[in-house]
């Protein structure tokens, strides 16, 4: 399909692509920015919309910048490096506001200032695809291609991955390419604590001693902890060193001691360490925990919010669906000398209203659900005793839907909301909102 058109970009889509209209039909244009005039080529036709890529920018947006990464446009890891940082934030705020208005039929009484942090080298967690490509005569390691997610992008470095690893993506390809089991390495996951970066090699067949020695040597040379994953998640185990330690610290504040959380390399942790600290500070400010408060933290994970909250309140309970995370949250509480935090395993996408923790009275509630949101929980919570809710969201549509439920069904006010730039240079929108019981 080689048809070329000229068009003006009238909007920025929720995935970061420009939006144009050609013969009355919506076209999503990769590489184009709001307000630009571009020459584009159609790549895929659909019934209700088409997809295209930018061939030439005829009239540039004043917010267009030169991408820092030389793989931008090929690698699908980032979609907005060509848009300046302030305009990225504005675009995400528009997405959040649009979702509130269109889906939740609500609007915050006040907008919070956007939370931002360092835009480069922020990604401490992720999965790299691995593909042996016969035509290139080597192994590619990286993220998927933007234009064709079936293929692995041919990259040498990544500007958003943790700086201990980002410049060495190409070296990983060379490492795997030299293994006897090169064709059997399916992916490499990475996880960075404050002091250790772990690499988890998923291998489809057992590794020989030569390959194991090569992985150990690479770990020693570059300072990485090396893990192997021969099967499911439970099969992950360290190769070198024997007992690596992954942990991150959450800073002290207002007379509250520092908290340190240990985790395993495939555990869920917030991708952006700097933003996680800023998000935590914001959440605590909005929640306003007091010494007599009893707080319920739903979708608590490792205790990222639970344990810092526990330092300030009478009691906190964390609820999470994954047994291993709950086990490690309890271990983290004990390790930090926190005795007023308890944890429960429960599938929060099923009705839990009969669970003891769900029948208790809680002064305040913190929600940090996955993309699906918390609507199942909101069928039976919050109780009348709950006067304040802080909702941390990774998906603006589910937040907007749940905001409508809290306002229209439970009588809360949407006091404030704002975006958090957890994933700079991507169209991903994280946000936080404060709800208070209506007067």
LUMBAMAR-105925 format. One record per residue (C-alpha): residue in one letter; y, x, z. Coordinates in steps of 0.2 Angstrom, whole numbers, padded with zeros to 4 digits, always signed. Example, Ala and Ser with C-alpha at 12.3 -4.5 7.8 and 13.67 -1.06 7.14 Angstrom:
// LUMBAMAR-105925
A-0022+0062+0039S-0005+0068+0036
***
This chain:
// LUMBAMAR-105925
X+0000+0000+0000X+0015+0009-0006X+0029-0004-0007X+0046+0003+0000X+0060-0008+0006X+0077-0006+0014X+0080-0015+0030X+0091-0016+0046X+0083-0015+0063X+0088-0030+0073X+0078-0027+0089X+0066-0015+0098X+0049-0022+0100X+0040-0021+0117X+0029-0007+0110X+0044+0004+0105X+0044+0000+0087X+0059-0007+0078X+0060-0025+0072X+0066-0030+0055X+0065-0046+0044X+0059-0045+0026X+0059-0061+0016X+0059-0070+0032X+0044-0061+0039X+0044-0050+0055X+0040-0032+0052X+0037-0019+0065X+0043-0002+0060X+0037+0014+0068X+0050+0027+0070X+0065+0015+0068X+0078+0011+0081X+0089-0004+0085X+0104-0005+0073X+0098+0007+0061X+0097+0005+0042X+0080+0012+0036X+0069+0014+0021X+0052+0009+0026X+0034+0008+0018X+0023-0007+0023X+0006-0001+0030X-0003-0016+0036X+0000-0035+0032X-0005-0049+0044X-0003-0067+0043X+0012-0069+0054X+0020-0051+0054X+0018-0034+0045X+0018-0016+0050X+0028-0002+0042X+0033+0016+0045X+0050+0024+0042X+0052+0034+0027X+0071+0038+0029X+0084+0034+0041X+0099+0028+0030X+0111+0024+0045X+0107+0032+0061X+0108+0025+0079X+0120+0034+0090X+0106+0035+0102X+0094+0044+0091X+0090+0061+0097X+0078+0075+0091X+0061+0073+0099X+0057+0088+0110X+0038+0088+0105X+0034+0094+0088X+0019+0082+0087X+0030+0067+0089X+0026+0054+0076X+0008+0060+0074X+0002+0059+0092X+0002+0042+0100X+0005+0048+0118X+0024+0044+0116X+0033+0032+0106X+0052+0034+0111X+0056+0053+0111X+0068+0049+0097X+0078+0038+0108X+0090+0045+0122X+0085+0043+0140X+0099+0030+0144X+0095+0019+0129X+0076+0020+0134X+0080+0013+0151X+0092-0001+0144X+0077-0006+0132X+0065-0008+0146X+0078-0018+0156X+0080-0029+0142X+0061-0032+0141X+0060-0036+0160X+0075-0048+0159X+0068-0056+0143X+0051-0059+0152X+0059-0066+0167X+0069-0079+0157X+0055-0083+0144X+0040-0083+0155X+0045-0086+0173X+0061-0096+0170X+0069-0086+0184X+0082-0072+0185X+0086-0060+0200X+0101-0063+0210X+0105-0044+0208X+0098-0030+0197X+0093-0014+0205X+0098+0002+0198X+0084+0009+0187X+0073+0022+0196X+0071+0038+0186X+0065+0056+0188X+0061+0071+0178X+0057+0065+0160X+0046+0080+0155X+0029+0087+0163X+0028+0071+0173X+0010+0066+0169X-0002+0071+0182X-0017+0060+0177X-0024+0055+0160X-0038+0056+0148X-0039+0068+0133X-0050+0063+0118X-0062+0076+0111X-0068+0077+0093X-0077+0090+0083X-0069+0089+0066X-0080+0097+0052X-0067+0097+0039X-0055+0107+0051X-0069+0118+0057X-0064+0116+0075X-0063+0104+0090X-0047+0093+0093X-0042+0089+0110X-0028+0077+0113X-0022+0059+0113X-0026+0047+0099X-0015+0047+0083X-0001+0034+0083X-0005+0028+0065X-0024+0028+0067X-0031+0027+0085X-0048+0031+0078X-0043+0049+0076X-0038+0062+0088X-0021+0069+0086X-0021+0088+0081X-0010+0095+0095X-0007+0112+0103X+0003+0106+0118X+0010+0091+0127X+0028+0090+0134X+0024+0076+0146X+0008+0082+0154X+0009+0092+0170X+0016+0109+0166X+0000+0118+0172X-0010+0110+0158X+0002+0103+0145X+0005+0120+0136X-0014+0123+0136X-0021+0108+0126X-0024+0119+0111X-0034+0131+0122X-0045+0117+0128X-0049+0114+0110X-0054+0132+0108X-0064+0132+0124X-0074+0117+0119X-0076+0123+0101X-0085+0139+0108X-0098+0129+0118X-0115+0126+0112X-0113+0108+0117X-0096+0106+0108X-0102+0090+0099X-0108+0083+0116X-0091+0083+0125X-0084+0066+0124X-0068+0067+0134X-0059+0077+0147X-0050+0069+0161X-0036+0078+0171X-0029+0075+0188X-0016+0085+0197X-0013+0086+0215X+0001+0095+0223X-0009+0111+0223X-0024+0109+0211X-0026+0103+0194X-0044+0096+0190X-0052+0094+0173X-0067+0083+0171X-0078+0086+0156X-0088+0071+0151X-0104+0078+0142X-0117+0067+0134X-0131+0080+0136X-0135+0093+0149X-0125+0109+0148X-0134+0126+0147X-0130+0140+0158X-0120+0149+0144X-0108+0133+0143X-0107+0131+0162X-0102+0149+0163X-0089+0147+0150X-0081+0132+0159X-0081+0142+0175X-0073+0157+0167X-0059+0145+0160X-0056+0137+0176X-0054+0154+0185X-0043+0161+0172X-0031+0146+0171X-0032+0140+0189X-0041+0124+0185X-0054+0115+0196X-0069+0111+0184X-0079+0095+0186X-0094+0089+0176X-0098+0070+0172X-0115+0068+0164X-0115+0049+0167X-0105+0036+0175X-0091+0038+0187X-0103+0041+0202X-0110+0056+0192X-0094+0067+0193X-0097+0083+0203X-0088+0099+0205X-0094+0114+0195X-0081+0127+0201X-0076+0129+0215X-0089+0122+0226X-0077+0111+0236X-0060+0109+0227X-0047+0098+0236X-0036+0086+0227X-0021+0079+0237X-0003+0074+0237X+0010+0073+0250X+0022+0058+0253X+0038+0064+0261X+0044+0060+0278X+0060+0050+0281X+0070+0042+0295X+0060+0050+0309X+0043+0046+0300X+0030+0060+0298X+0024+0065+0281X+0008+0057+0274X-0005+0067+0264X-0018+0057+0253X-0034+0066+0247X-0042+0059+0231X-0055+0062+0219X-0052+0066+0201X-0056+0049+0193X-0047+0039+0207X-0032+0028+0203X-0016+0037+0208X+0001+0034+0201X+0003+0045+0185X+0021+0051+0189X+0022+0060+0206X+0041+0061+0206X+0043+0043+0202X+0029+0038+0215X+0040+0046+0229X+0056+0037+0222X+0046+0021+0221X+0039+0022+0238X+0056+0025+0245X+0063+0010+0236X+0049-0001+0241X+0051+0003+0259X+0069+0000+0258X+0066-0017+0251X+0052-0022+0262X+0063-0016+0277X+0048-0014+0289X+0052-0016+0307X+0042-0010+0323X+0035-0028+0327X+0030-0032+0309X+0013-0036+0303X+0011-0031+0284X-0002-0035+0271X-0004-0023+0257X-0014-0030+0242X-0021-0020+0228X-0019-0005+0240X-0029+0008+0232X-0030+0024+0242X-0016+0018+0254X-0001+0025+0244X+0010+0011+0251X-0001+0006+0266X+0000+0023+0276X+0019+0026+0275X+0021+0007+0280X+0010+0010+0295X+0021+0023+0301X+0035+0010+0304X+0026-0006+0309X+0015-0014+0322X+0000-0016+0310X-0004-0016+0292X-0020-0021+0282X-0024-0015+0265X-0035-0024+0253X-0043-0017+0237X-0057-0021+0226X-0065-0004+0223X-0076+0001+0238X-0074+0020+0235X-0055+0019+0236X-0056+0009+0252X-0067+0021+0260X-0055+0035+0255X-0040+0025+0261X-0048+0024+0278X-0052+0043+0278X-0034+0046+0274X-0028+0035+0288X-0039+0045+0300X-0034+0062+0293X-0016+0057+0296X-0019+0051+0313X-0014+0033+0309X-0023+0020+0319X-0014+0004+0315X-0020+0003+0297X-0036-0006+0293X-0044-0008+0275X-0054-0022+0267X-0065-0022+0251X-0062-0038+0241X-0061-0044+0223X-0043-0051+0223X-0046-0059+0206X-0058-0071+0215X-0054-0084+0229X-0053-0074+0245X-0045-0088+0256X-0059-0088+0267X-0058-0070+0272X-0052-0066+0289X-0037-0056+0283X-0032-0070+0271X-0031-0082+0286X-0020-0071+0297X-0001-0073+0298X+0008-0059+0290X+0027-0056+0291X+0028-0046+0275X+0018-0044+0259X+0017-0030+0247X+0009-0032+0230X+0004-0019+0218X-0008-0027+0206X-0015-0021+0189X-0009-0028+0172X-0017-0045+0175X-0005-0048+0190X-0008-0057+0206X-0008-0076+0201X-0026-0078+0208X-0020-0072+0225X-0004-0083+0224X-0016-0098+0224X-0018-0096+0243X-0005-0083+0249X+0008-0081+0255X+0007-0091+0271X+0023-0100+0279X+0025-0085+0291X+0028-0073+0277X+0046-0071+0274X+0048-0056+0262X+0038-0049+0248X+0039-0033+0238X+0031-0034+0221X+0027-0018+0211X+0022-0021+0193X+0015-0012+0179X+0017-0027+0167X+0033-0037+0165X+0025-0052+0158X+0013-0054+0173X+0027-0051+0185X+0038-0064+0177X+0024-0077+0178X+0020-0073+0196X+0039-0073+0200X+0039-0091+0193X+0025-0096+0205X+0033-0088+0220X+0050-0097+0217X+0044-0113+0211X+0028-0116+0221X+0031-0106+0237X+0050-0108+0239X+0055-0089+0238X+0071-0082+0230X+0070-0068+0218X+0083-0058+0227X+0083-0042+0216X+0073-0033+0203X+0074-0017+0192X+0064-0006+0181X+0056+0011+0186X+0053+0024+0173X+0036+0029+0177X+0031+0033+0159X+0047+0041+0151X+0047+0042+0132X+0034+0027+0131X+0038+0008+0130X+0028+0005+0146X+0038-0005+0158X+0036-0003+0177X+0046-0013+0189X+0049-0018+0206X+0055-0035+0214X+0060-0042+0230X+0057-0060+0235X+0063-0068+0251X+0059-0085+0258X+0073-0097+0253X+0085-0103+0266
***
